[in-house]
Every structure is written in structure tokens, then in C-alpha cells.
Amino acid sequence: MEIHQPNSIAITGIGMVGPFGTTLEDLWAACERGPQPFPTAERFDHGLPSSEAHKVDMRQEFGSGQLSRAPLVSQYAMFAVNRALQQAGIVLDRRKKTSDIAIIFGTSNGPGAATQQIYDDLIDQGPAGVKPRVFQESVFNAPASLASIHYGITGAIQVVPASSNSGAAVLYQAQLLLAQPHIKRVIAVCSEELCDALQVGLHDLKWHAGYNADGSLTSGAVMAEGAVALVLEPASFAVEREANVLAEITGVGFSNDAAAVGKPDMAGGGVIASIDSCLKDAEITPATVHKIVPGASGTKVDVELETNAIETMFSDTDKLVAPAKNSLGCAMGTSLFFEIALAAQAFVERRFPTEPKKNKDEVTPKNVLCNAIGLNGQFGSVLVRGAL
């Protein structure tokens, strides 16, 4: 494999779980089918459209039922990490401490469901009703800590709670850590669990979609859940160990438009800044970007400001492809990682799921720009390149 630039980061393992299932093939097929009706959540009674993740069998995956008692946000994260490590060909033994691997965890909802359970128990039963196990899971770093303990990882652990922009922030931190001589690999994982109170609150704020009287969706995003884990290595190290490189991360950028709270710059200034930073990091120009995966959550505000930004940066929107959110809903921090996984598969398929199959003589896209839009003017962009 040829290395594109000295700071290229190789993706050597991808693991996931989401509304579609547990494999990249499942994700691709779901996006190829296109948007389907979003039902209400089975485990809540709020009546809002939701996109619940596939139920994973933790006992079968890990040979023990212990992890089945963890909150779903941790179960999803652990399942994704395990699958990513398997694909990367990395075997870890918790009895042999591993200090050259770091874990970076990104999330938006984080321990929201566990925290809500604590408050529900307090109100219904008083302090004695709070379950000790749930209390220790009510911190944002719980999934990352669980992974470090399970696999014996003693390297750095970082947690980035940055709403739907968590994925970009995680990858930026991964760049910094992989530049350190004592870190050989980073496990980058984003995980989200649906939370009753958060969905209701975001619906009240007009971010989350609901249903009209006729049962059709109102304007807004539909919250989803799930996790994606990426095993990241310096491209030079991956080549040296003859790893199967699925794709490369060559640029990361993120920004905040510094506009009023809840009122982002509709001209797309924040998105423009994140794209510009990303392309400079990747050392390419807008002309050499082949496809753009939008980061809009589904709200009219997100779509408008991102469209304006892309028209400013690229003159038109011809390079846009349909995002996974159209089929899966918005899995907050995990959404960007779903898009990156799709980009990796698009290099193999020579197209994105919603595009027609290409002829052999057509050019395969190599540079894919994946955007992320968080709450309150947070924006991220990641340049994913096909491995040579």
C-alpha cells in the first residue's frame, strides 16, 4: 500500500451495531433500500418516532452474560469494539496490560438513560431505591472505562461529549495521540442510547420530529441509537504489519460559528470553516473532493445552512450523496462514524448505496468529505480516502 501523506491514519477495523443490524453489509443494505417509516420506540411511551438499535447477544459475543447487565450505551460500544478488533486482527489479553493503545469515546446522550433511571427511582422510591450499579454507569466515561478493563488497555482514555459533532472531535484527538511515539493504535468509538427525557426535550425544542394528525412525520430529526468503533493506526505502521487497510483518514476539521445559542449562522460560516480546516489538513483542494456526505440532522435549519456552505465552497451541490441518516435516523455522535463506514465500503463498491452501479471504466471516488452538525453551532468535517 502506498502512503498518501506522513500523517495519514489507516482504518484497519470497523465494528458496529445500529437499527440495521451488526455488519457493514447490513448498513449498506439498509441505506440501499432507502428511507422507511420510523415507528415509535418500543421501550418508551412518549409516542415519538425513533430508530432503535438491533438487539445484540452479549453472552454469545463475549462468552459471558456479565456485560448484558451494562446499560445499552455500554453494550453497544463493547460490541462494536470487539468486532473492530477482530477485523483488525488484534487479540488483547486483559492479563497482559497494553499501554500502547488509547481509547477515545465520543457521545451525545451518554449516560442520559442511566441518569433518568436514577431520578425516576429517587422520585418513586426515595434514595434507597437507587441501584448502585446504575449510579456507577451515570458518568460519560463508563463505556470507555469498561472497554479498558475488559481488554487490559492501560493507555490514554479520552471522552468527548460533543453532540452530533463527537465523531469529528474524536478523530481530531486520535490524530494528536497517534502523533505520540508511545501510542501505536487508537480505538475510536462513538455510542448512543435512546433516552426518553432527551427525546421529549428535543421535541419540545423543535429539533426532534413528531407525528401529524394523519400519522406522517413532522419536520425535524428522528433520533437513532447504536455504536461504531474504528481501529486506527498510523498508515506507516499498518503497512509495516501488513494490515488490511479499509480506508484512510487524511484530514479532520471542526469549528463553532460563535453565533447566538440555538441560532447558527444560516450562511453556513461554521460549516465552511470546518470544511476549510479539514481540506487544509488533508492537503487537497475542493476540486479534488469526489463526494460529500452531508451532516445535517434532518432539521430545516441544518439542511439550509449546510447547503449554503457547500454551494459557497464547491459552487454547487452536485457532489452530495444521500446520508445514512435518511434511512437510519440521527444517531447523534455515532452518525458521522456510520457515514465513514459507508465511505469505506463505497470505495469497494465504487459507488454509494443510493447511486446506480458503475461501469468498470468509470472513475472510483477516492476522496469523500463527511460532515457533522452538532447542536448550538458545532460543526465537523472528515476527509476519508480510499486505500491504495
C-alpha positions in Angstrom: 0.0 0.0 0.0 1.2 3.5 -0.9 1.0 6.1 1.9 -0.6 9.3 0.8 1.0 11.7 3.3 3.0 11.3 6.5 0.1 11.9 8.9 -2.4 9.5 7.2 -4.3 7.4 9.6 -5.3 3.9 8.5 -8.6 2.3 9.4 -7.9 -1.3 9.9 -11.0 -2.4 11.7 -14.7 -1.4 11.8 -17.3 -2.7 14.2 -20.9 -1.6 14.6 -24.4 -2.1 15.8 -27.4 0.0 14.8 -31.0 -0.1 13.7 -29.9 -2.0 10.6 -28.1 -4.9 12.3 -24.5 -5.5 13.2 -22.4 -5.6 10.0 -21.3 -3.2 7.3 -23.2 -5.3 4.8 -26.4 -4.7 6.9 -25.7 -1.0 7.0 -25.2 -0.8 3.2 -28.3 -2.8 2.5 -30.4 -0.6 4.8 -29.2 2.6 3.0 -29.7 1.0 -0.4 -33.3 0.3 0.5 -33.7 4.0 1.3 -36.0 5.7 3.9 -38.5 3.5 5.6 -41.3 4.6 8.1 -40.0 5.4 11.6 -42.1 3.7 14.3 -42.5 4.8 17.9 -39.9 3.4 20.3 -41.0 0.1 21.8 -39.4 0.7 25.2 -40.8 4.2 25.8 -44.4 5.6 25.8 -43.6 9.1 24.5 -45.1 8.3 21.1 -42.2 9.9 19.2 -40.6 8.4 16.1 -37.5 6.5 17.0 -34.8 4.3 15.4 -33.9 1.6 17.9 -30.8 -0.5 17.5 -30.7 -4.2 16.8 -30.6 -6.2 20.0 -27.2 -7.7 20.5 -26.5 -11.0 22.2 -23.7 -10.1 24.6 -23.4 -13.6 26.0 -22.9 -15.1 22.6 -20.4 -12.3 21.6 -18.3 -12.5 24.8 -19.0 -15.9 26.2 -20.4 -14.4 29.4 -23.6 -12.7 30.5 -21.8 -10.2 32.7 -21.8 -7.4 30.1 -25.5 -7.9 29.4 -26.2 -6.1 32.7 -24.5 -2.9 31.5 -26.6 0.0 30.1 -27.2 -0.2 26.3 -24.8 2.6 25.6 -22.0 0.4 27.0 -23.3 -2.8 25.4 -23.3 -1.2 22.0 -19.8 0.3 22.5 -18.3 -3.0 23.7 -19.9 -5.0 20.9 -18.6 -2.5 18.3 -15.1 -2.5 19.8 -14.9 -6.3 19.8 -15.9 -6.6 16.2 -13.5 -3.9 15.2 -10.6 -5.6 17.0 -11.5 -8.9 15.3 -11.4 -7.4 11.9 -8.1 -5.6 12.6 -6.6 -8.9 13.7 -5.8 -7.6 17.1 -6.0 -10.0 20.1 -5.8 -8.5 23.5 -5.5 -10.4 26.8 -6.6 -8.4 29.9 -4.0 -10.3 31.9 -1.3 -8.7 29.8 -1.6 -4.9 30.2 -1.4 -3.0 26.9 -0.1 0.6 27.2 0.4 1.5 23.6 -3.3 1.5 22.7 -5.5 4.5 23.5 -9.3 4.7 23.7 -11.3 7.8 22.7 -15.0 7.7 23.3 -17.5 10.1 21.8 -21.1 10.6 22.6 -24.0 13.0 22.9 -26.7 11.3 25.0 -24.0 9.5 27.0 -25.4 8.2 30.3 -28.7 10.0 29.8 -30.8 6.9 30.2 -29.0 5.8 33.3 -29.3 9.2 34.8 -33.0 9.3 34.1 -33.4 5.9 35.8 -31.7 7.3 38.9 -34.1 10.2 39.1 -37.1 8.0 38.4 -36.1 5.7 41.2 -35.4 8.6 43.6 -38.9 10.1 42.9 -40.7 6.7 43.1 -38.8 5.0 45.9 -36.5 7.5 47.6 -32.7 7.3 48.0 -32.9 3.6 48.9 -34.4 2.8 45.5 -31.3 4.0 43.6 -29.5 1.0 42.2 -25.7 1.1 42.9 -24.8 -0.4 39.5 -26.8 2.2 37.7 -25.1 5.0 39.7 -21.6 4.0 38.5 -22.9 4.0 34.9 -24.1 7.6 35.2 -20.8 9.1 34.0 -19.8 9.8 30.5 -16.6 7.7 30.6 -18.4 4.5 31.7 -18.2 2.7 28.2 -14.6 3.6 27.7 -13.6 2.5 31.2 -15.5 -0.8 30.7 -13.6 -1.4 27.5 -10.2 -0.6 29.0 -10.8 -3.0 31.9 -12.2 -5.8 29.7 -9.2 -5.7 27.3 -6.5 -4.7 29.7 -5.8 -1.4 28.0 -3.8 1.0 30.2 -3.1 3.6 27.6 -4.8 7.0 27.5 -8.6 7.3 27.7 -10.4 10.4 26.5 -14.1 11.1 26.4 -15.6 13.7 24.1 -19.2 14.6 24.7 -19.8 16.9 21.7 -23.4 16.1 20.5 -23.5 15.1 16.8 -20.0 16.5 16.3 -18.5 13.9 18.6 -17.1 11.8 15.8 -15.1 14.7 14.3 -13.8 15.6 17.8 -12.8 12.0 18.5 -10.8 11.8 15.3 -9.1 15.1 15.9 -8.0 13.7 19.3 -6.9 10.5 17.6 -4.6 12.5 15.3 -3.0 14.1 18.3 -2.5 10.8 20.2 -1.2 8.9 17.2 1.5 11.6 16.8 2.9 10.5 20.1 5.7 7.9 19.9 4.3 5.6 22.6 0.8 5.2 21.1 0.6 2.7 18.2 -3.2 2.4 17.9 -6.3 4.2 18.9 -9.7 2.6 19.4 -12.1 5.4 18.4 -15.7 4.6 19.4 -18.9 6.5 19.4 -22.0 5.1 21.1 -25.5 6.4 21.7 -28.5 5.1 23.6 -32.0 6.5 23.2 -33.2 8.4 26.2 -36.9 9.1 26.9 -36.4 12.5 28.5 -33.9 13.7 25.9 -36.1 12.9 23.0 -39.1 14.6 24.6 -36.9 17.7 25.5 -35.5 17.9 21.9 -39.1 17.6 20.6 -40.2 20.5 22.8 -37.3 22.5 21.3 -38.5 21.7 17.8 -35.4 19.7 16.9 -36.9 16.2 17.1 -39.7 15.2 14.7 -43.1 14.0 15.8 -46.3 12.8 14.1 -49.0 14.9 12.4 -52.7 14.0 13.0 -52.6 11.8 9.9 -49.6 9.9 11.2 -47.0 11.4 8.9 -43.7 12.8 10.2 -43.4 16.5 11.2 -40.2 18.4 10.3 -37.2 17.6 12.4 -34.7 14.8 13.1 -35.5 11.3 14.3 -33.2 10.1 17.0 -31.4 6.8 16.5 -29.0 4.7 18.6 -26.1 2.4 18.1 -22.3 2.4 18.1 -19.4 2.3 15.7 -15.8 1.5 16.6 -12.8 2.2 14.4 -9.3 0.8 14.9 -6.9 3.5 13.9 -3.2 3.2 13.2 -0.5 5.4 11.6 -0.6 4.3 7.9 3.1 3.5 8.0 2.7 1.2 11.0 -0.3 -0.5 9.3 1.7 -1.1 6.2 4.7 -2.4 8.2 2.5 -5.1 9.9 0.8 -5.9 6.6 -2.7 -5.0 7.9 -5.7 -4.8 5.6 -6.3 -1.1 5.3 -10.0 -0.3 4.8 -9.6 3.4 4.2 -7.6 6.4 5.4 -8.4 9.4 7.4 -6.3 12.2 5.9 -8.0 15.3 7.2 -10.1 16.5 10.2 -11.6 19.9 10.9 -14.1 21.3 13.3 -15.4 24.6 14.3 -18.1 26.7 16.1 -19.7 29.6 14.4 -19.9 31.6 17.6 -23.5 32.7 16.7 -26.3 33.0 19.2 -27.3 29.9 21.2 -29.7 27.9 19.1 -29.4 30.2 16.1 -26.4 29.1 13.9 -25.1 31.2 11.1 -27.5 30.4 8.3 -24.9 31.4 5.7 -23.0 28.3 6.8 -20.0 30.0 8.2 -19.3 27.3 10.7 -19.5 24.5 8.1 -17.3 26.5 5.7 -14.7 26.9 8.5 -14.7 23.1 9.3 -14.5 22.1 5.7 -11.7 24.5 5.0 -9.8 23.3 8.0 -10.3 19.7 7.0 -9.1 20.2 3.4 -6.0 22.1 4.6 -5.3 19.2 6.9 -5.6 16.7 4.1 -3.6 19.0 1.8 -6.2 18.9 -1.0 -8.5 21.5 -2.7 -12.3 21.4 -3.1 -11.8 20.4 -6.7 -10.3 17.0 -5.6 -13.2 16.1 -3.4 -15.2 13.5 -5.2 -18.2 13.0 -2.9 -19.8 14.9 0.0 -21.8 13.2 2.7 -23.9 15.9 4.4 -24.0 16.2 8.2 -27.5 17.7 8.5 -29.5 16.0 11.2 -32.8 16.4 9.4 -33.9 19.8 10.6 -34.6 22.5 8.1 -32.0 24.7 9.7 -29.3 22.2 9.3 -30.1 21.4 5.7 -30.3 25.1 4.7 -27.0 26.2 6.4 -25.1 23.2 5.1 -26.4 23.6 1.6 -25.4 27.3 1.6 -21.9 26.3 2.9 -21.4 23.6 0.2 -22.5 25.9 -2.6 -20.0 28.5 -1.3 -17.1 26.0 -1.1 -17.9 23.9 -4.2 -20.1 26.2 -6.4 -22.9 23.7 -6.5 -24.3 20.6 -4.7 -23.6 18.0 -7.4 -21.2 16.1 -5.2 -23.7 15.4 -2.5 -24.9 11.9 -1.8 -27.7 10.8 0.4 -26.6 10.4 4.1 -27.3 7.3 6.2 -29.5 9.5 8.4 -32.2 9.4 5.8 -32.6 5.6 6.4 -31.3 5.2 10.0 -32.3 8.4 11.7 -29.8 10.6 13.6 -27.6 8.6 15.9 -26.1 11.8 17.3 -22.4 11.2 18.0 -22.4 7.9 16.1 -23.8 9.3 12.9 -20.6 10.5 11.5 -18.9 7.1 12.1 -21.8 5.4 10.2 -21.0 7.7 7.3 -17.3 7.0 7.5 -18.0 3.2 7.4 -20.2 3.7 4.4 -17.4 5.6 2.7 -15.0 2.8 3.3 -17.4 0.4 1.6 -18.2 2.8 -1.2 -14.5 2.6 -2.2 -15.1 -1.2 -2.7 -18.4 -0.9 -4.4 -17.3 2.1 -6.5 -20.5 4.0 -5.5 -22.7 5.0 -2.6 -25.8 2.9 -1.7 -28.2 5.3 -3.4 -26.2 5.7 -6.6 -26.5 3.4 -9.6 -23.9 0.7 -10.1 -20.9 2.0 -12.0 -19.4 0.5 -15.1 -15.8 -0.8 -14.8 -14.4 2.1 -16.9 -15.9 4.7 -14.6 -13.7 6.5 -12.1 -14.0 5.3 -8.5 -14.4 8.0 -5.9 -11.3 8.4 -3.8 -11.8 11.5 -1.6 -15.0 11.6 0.4 -15.9 14.5 2.7 -18.1 13.6 5.6 -19.7 16.4 7.6 -21.2 16.6 11.0 -23.5 19.2 12.5 -23.9 19.3 16.3 -26.2 21.4 18.5 -25.6 25.1 19.1 -23.3 25.8 16.1 -20.8 22.9 16.4 -19.5 21.6 13.0 -17.0 18.9 11.9 -15.6 17.6 8.7 -13.6 14.5 8.0 -11.8 13.6 4.7 -11.9 9.8 4.1 -9.7 8.4 1.3 -9.7 5.0 -0.3 -6.6 2.9 0.5 -4.2 2.5 -2.5 
